[in-house]
Amino acid sequence: MQNAFVSRGGMFDIIGFDVSKFRRMIKPLKDVLDISRKLGLTIIYVRHTYLPDLSDAGSSESPNYWKEYSLVLLRKNPYYKDRALIKGTC
């Protein structure tokens, strides 16, 4: 779980999602990970991030530019850069 999605003060919280709903998933996911590790399964983590200059986010012609919450948030207020999926931030 990335902070941008589940933490108070993160991207989803800033744009108005009720992150308490997402936070309820943390304990069950942790339990699944613990069991998976005990069974010797390989755990793979994936992070959704963009480069700080957003060069990998797509141009204004890309659907991603218009639909990706973090990109919309950053266009409205660049202040939130550290909360919106930028590589090297939360």
N, C-alpha and C positions, 0 to 999 in steps of 0.2 A: 504494500500500500504506500503510495507516495503522499507526502505531506500536502502537496497541492490539492489532492482530492479528498483527504479525510481529516485534515487538521483545522482547528479553529484558526482563522487568520490566513488560511491557505486560499488558493484560487477559487475553489468551489464555494467556500464560505463567503468570500468577498462578493461573488456574483449572486449570492442569495440562496444557494442550495442548503438544505438542512443536513449538515455533515454528521449529525448524530445518527442518522440512518446508515450512513456509510461506516461510521465508527463501530457499529454493532457487528460488522463483518470481521473485525480484526481478531477477536478471540477465536471464533471458529476457524479462521484461516490459520492462525497460529497453531491450533490443535492439529489441523491437517498436516502442517509442516512438521510438527514434532513427531507425529506418527510416521510420516514419510521418511524422515531421517532415521528413525529406529528401524525401519524396514530396509534401509540402505538405498533408498531411491535417490536419484539425482535431482537436486532442486535447481531450477533455472530462474533467475530474476531478470526481468525486462523493465527498463525505465523509459518512460515517454518524456523526451526532452528535445529542446531545440538549441542550436548554437546561439551564443549571446547576440550575434548580429542578425539572427533569424534567416540566414542565407539558405538554410535547409528547410524552411517552412513553406516555401512555395510563393509564387508571385500573386498579385491580386487577381490573376486569371485562374488560380487554383481554387477548387472548392474548399480546401483546407484553410485558406486565407479567410474565408467568410464564415466557416462553420466551427473551427477550432476555438473553444472557449478562451484558452490562454492568449491566442493571437488577437481576438476581439478585445479582451480585457487590456492587453498591452497597447493597442491602438488608442483606446479610450483614455488610458492613464499609465504611461510608462513607469510611474512610481512603483508599480506592483511587479517589476521585473523579477525580484527575488522570490515571488510567490507563484509564478506562472510558467513552470516547466522549463526554465532556462537552465541549461547544463551548468553544473557547478553551484547551483543554489539549492534551496530546500527541496 
